[in-house]
Amino acid sequence: MASIFTECRRVLKKDGILTLMFTHKATGAWDALTKGLMAAGFVITASWPVNTEAEGSLHIKDKSAANSTILLVCRPREDRKADTEIHYWEDVELEVAKAVRLRVGEFQEAGITGVDLYLASFGPALEKFSEYWPLQRGTPRPEEEAKKRKKQAALFEEEVDPYSVTPEDALTAARREVKQWRLEQLTHKKSLADMDPITAWFVLAWDAFKAATFPYDEGLRLARAVGVDLERDIIGHLAKKKASDIVLLDSKERAAKTLPPSDGSRGTVPVMIDALHFAAFTIRTKNTEAAREVLERNGLLDDPSFHNALQAVLEVLPVSKNFTKIDVPKNAEGASSDFEALESLRKLAFTKHVQEPEQLKLALAPVLAMPSSDSKVEATANLL
């Protein structure tokens, strides 16, 4: 790619523009793309996500596929003087986060959602990153990240500089900013209570991929963004690994294996998705009142963290057929049953603290707008 972009730079006029279409969910691909552009002497000056896939497209149906393409606008970089000051990543990282935060709301209003929202944020992040390139760290890379990069570099016999900065650093910062933005949206900003990292991962996984199955590598990057260990905290608990994919489990599947205590006390910090799954399973096998009693015994009825988690989970789980009269994908049926159970719990015990899910209002709107058989007869009679 660097060779291709170098030739593009050679034939381009000084005031020319290179517009590049690119879509890939893997940050490694974006990292390589950006390195090639910058090595060829380009700077990214604008980016725009464009919906390019039909909603009913068979090759992306029921998959965690991207629906949009990112258009990157690139211009030749002006030659810098030899005495140009050094730019440090620690300072530019704040600029990258700010650039993403300014655009993410705009993208969402334009209908960019799910994994596409994360991909769209890569554009403004790389704009700011390429503006300050080259960069270096003021302090060495954290030991855990350094070890991972050394392992990768060993495959290609490359030297690893702990002070080096790559486009992937900007993409990680972008993903972290979108994560925070989406959590604020999904919890309706009703409470300042923090969401525990494991619950945040579950919520953002459903929010981003809108499917029970998605690539393992993407789940790993999401885990890094929220600060959890994927193998220790997620696999074998909230999900299972199947070949190169992650498959999310519903409450019934978890109960058949090892569902933690009903209060979510898996470690030092309560894991609210565990408490929610315990409640959902209790409702699915017994009744809603039994689940409410369990929550009351564990002191969760008035816990703001539980309210936040319930609100967010209800916004991302697939709405069941009983509400919409529309079938859900087979591998999401268990999750939709959890939605139905938790919505009944909200109505019974949490209407003061947890709002009706926005996605439920949107899902029911077409159903409520359909005229009933009685209204059809009345309308016909009026016409006659």
N, C-alpha and C positions, 0 to 999 in steps of 0.2 A: 504493500500500500504506500509506503514511503516513496518508492521509486515512481509510482503512478502520480502521486501528488507533486513530486519534484518536477516531473515533466509538465504537469498542469501549470505549475508556478512559472516554468520557463517560457511557456507560450502565452501566458496571461499578461495583458497590459498592466502598467503600473497601477492604474485606477480600476482594474478589472475585478470581477466578483466570481468566486467559485461557489456554487450552491450544490450541496451534497445531500442526497436522500439516504437515510440509514435507519434501520430498525434491528435491534438485537437485544434480548433480555439479559445476556451475560455481560457483566461489567468488564470482563477481560477483553471482549471484542471492542467495547468503547475505549478502553485504555489503549489498545493497539491503534485504533483509528486516530485518536487524538495525538498520540506520539508521532504517527506518520504525518499528520497535518503540520504539526509544529516543527518537526525536523525538516519539512519541505519549505518552511518559511511562511506559513499561514498563521493568522490569528482568527479565532471564531468571534464574529461581531454580532450575530443574532441567531436565534433558533425558534422554530415554530413546529408544534405537533399538529399533524393533520390526520383526521380519521380516514383511513383508506380501506378498511375491511367492513364488509356488510355484516350486520349483526347475526344473520342466519347462515353465514358462510360455513359450509360443512367441514372444511379443514381446520376450523378453530372452534367448532361447536363443542360445548362442555369441556373445553380445555383452558389452561391458564395462558392462552396466547395473547399477544399484543394485537390491538385493533388499529393502532395508529403508526404513522411513519414520522420520523423527526427530520425536518429540513434544517440543515446547518448552513448559515451564510458565512463564508470565509473570505478574507481579504489578505493581500500580501502584507506581511509585517514590515514595518519601517525598520531600517537598520539602526541598532542602538549604538551609542558611543561606548568606547571601551571602559570609561570610568562610571558607567551607569551603576547606581547603588544596588546592593544585593537585596532581594525580596525574600522574606522568610515566610514559610508556610503557616506558622502560628498566627501571623497577622492576616494573611490572605484567606485563611480558613474562615475567619469571621466575615470577610467580604463575600465569600462564596455562599455561606449560610444566609446572609442578608439578601443576596441576589435571588436565591431560590425562594425564600419567603415572600419576596415581592411578586413573584410570578405564579406561584403555586395556586393562589386563589383565583387568578385570572384563568389558568388552565382548567380548574375545576368548574368554574362558571361556564366555560365553553363546552363542557360535557366530557372532558378527559377524566377518566376514573380508573380505579383498579391499578393493575401493573403499569398501565399507560401513564398514569400520573407520575410514577417514579421515573419512567423513561423520559417524560417531558421535562422533568426537573434537571436531567443531565445536561440539557442544552444551556440554560443560564449558568449552571455550575462551571461548565467548560468554557463559556464565554469569559467569565471572570478569571478562571485559571490561566487561560492562554494569554490574557491581557498582561499578566504579571510574569509569565514564563521568561527565563528560567528561574526556578525556585530552589531553595534548600531549607532544611530544618535548622532551627536554632538549638534544639536539643535532639539527641538520637531517638530513633523510632522505638516505641515500647518493645520490650524484650519478646513478648509473645508474637507480635507482628513480624519482628525481625527474624525469628526462627522460621516462621511460615515462608517468608520471602527467600531465605537461604535455601530452604528445601526445594522451592520452585526453581531458583537460579541454578541449583546443582544439576538439574536436568539439562540445562543449556550451557553449563560450564561458564557462568557469568559471575562477576564479582558483585557483592552486595554492599552498598554504602548505606550505613544506618542513618545518614543525614540526607539521603536522596528523597525526592518527592516525585510522585508519578500522577498521571491523570486519575488513576483509581482512588487516590486520596480525596480528590474533589468529588468523585462519584459517591464515596462513602459519606462525605459531609452532606451531600444532597439528599441521600436516602434518609439520613438521620433527621434532617429538617422536615422532610415530607412525613416521616413517621410521627413527629411531634404535632405537626399540623393536623394530620388525620385523627390522632387520638383526641385532640381538642374538639374536632368536629363530631366525632362519634359519641363523645360523652356529653355533648351539648354545652360544654364549659360550665356545667352547673356546680361543680365542686372543685376545690383546689387539691383534693386528695389525689395522691399519686397512684398510678396503676402498677402493680408488680410486673416485673419484666416478662415472666412466663405467660401471664394473661395477655399482656401487650402483644407478645409474639403471636398468640393464637388469634387475637382480634385482627391484627394487621395482615396475617396470612389470609384469612377469609376475605378481608377487605381488598387486598391487592390482587389475589389470584381468582377469587370468586369461584373456586372449585375445590373439591376435597383432595385432588391430586395435582401436584406441581413439582418442578425440578428440585432435586436435593440441593444443588448449588445455590439456587435462589433462596431456599429456606435457610441455608447457612449464612448468606449475606444479611438476611433479615435478622437472624439471631445475633449477629455481630452488632447490628444497628441498635438493638434494644438491650444488649448486654447479657445474653444467656448462652450457656453451653448447649449446643444443639444435641449432641449425643447424650449428655448427662441429664439435661432437663426436659428435653422434648421427645426424643426417640424412645419408645417403650413406655411413654406416659401419655402424651397428647397425640402422638402420631407413630406410624411405623414406616420403616424404610422398605421400599419395594423397587429393586433394581436401582435405577438412577433417579427415582422419584420419592417424594414424601407423600404419604396418605394420611390425612387427618382422621382421627377417630371420634365417634359420637359417644354420648354418655353410656349407652348400652354396650358398645364394644369395649369401652374402658372398664365397665363393671365386670365384664366377663374375664378380665385380666386382673389388673391391680389398680382400682380406683382409690386414691388416698382418703384420709379421714374426712368426715363431712364438713369440718370447719376449714378445710384447705390448708391445714398445718403440715406442709411437706418439709419445711425447713424453718429457718429463723423468721422469714417473712411469709405470711399467709399467701397462698396461691388461690386467688379468687375463682379462676376458671375451674379448679378442682371442686370448690364448694358449689359452684353453679352446675357442674356436671352431676354432682351427687344429688342436688335438688331436682334436676331434670329427670334423672333416672328414677328417683323416688316417685315423681309425678307419673311417669310412664308406666311404672309397675304397681303403684298404689293410688295415691290421689294428691291433689294440690295442698290440701290441709295438712297432710302428713309431712310434706316438704316444708311448709311454713313452720310447723312445730320444731323440726330439726334446726332450722335457721334461728328460731327464737332461743333454743337451748344453747346454741353456739354464739349468741350475742351478735348476729349478723343483720338482724332486721333494721337496726339503726346505724349500721356501719357505712359511712360515706364511700369507702373503698369498694364495698360490695355493690352499692348503688351505681357507682361509676362503671364497674365491670358489667353489671346486668344491662345497663343502658347501651354500652358499646357492643356487647355480644348480640343483643336484639337487633342492632343495626346492621350486622354483617352476616348472621346465619341465614340461609335460604328460607324464605317464607313458605310455609307448608301449603299443600294443595287444598286443605280444608278452608283456607282463607281466600285463595285466588281462583280455585277450581282449575288450576293449570298444573300439569305434571311437572315434577322436578326431576333432574337427572338421577338415575338409579343410585349412583354412589354418593348422592347428597340426601337421600331420603331420611337417613338417621339423623343428620344435622337438622333437617327441616322439622322432624319430630321433636327435637330439642327446642327449636324455636317455639313451636306450639305450646310445649310444656312451660317454658320460661315466660311466655306472654301471659298464660293463664295465672302464673305466680305473680307477675307484675300487677295484674288486675286485682288479685286477691289481697296483696299485702304491700304494694309499693307505688300506688298511684300518686301519692304525695311527693315521692322522691324520684321516680323514674317516669319520664314522659312516654307516651305511645310512640313506638319507633317510626321515624320518618319514612323508612322504606315500606312499612306496612300501609301507611296512608297512601303512598304512591301506588302500591300494588293493588289496593282496594278501589282506587279512584275509577278505573275502567269498569270494574264490577258494579260499583254503585251508580255509575252513569248509564248502565244498560237499563232500558225500560222493562218493567215487570209485565207479565202477561195481562194483568188487569189494566195497566196503563195503556197497553197496546190496544185493547178492546175499546177503552174510553176514547182514545185518540181517533180510532176508526169511526166510532159513532159520531164524534164531533164533525168529522169530515163529511159524513153522510148527511 
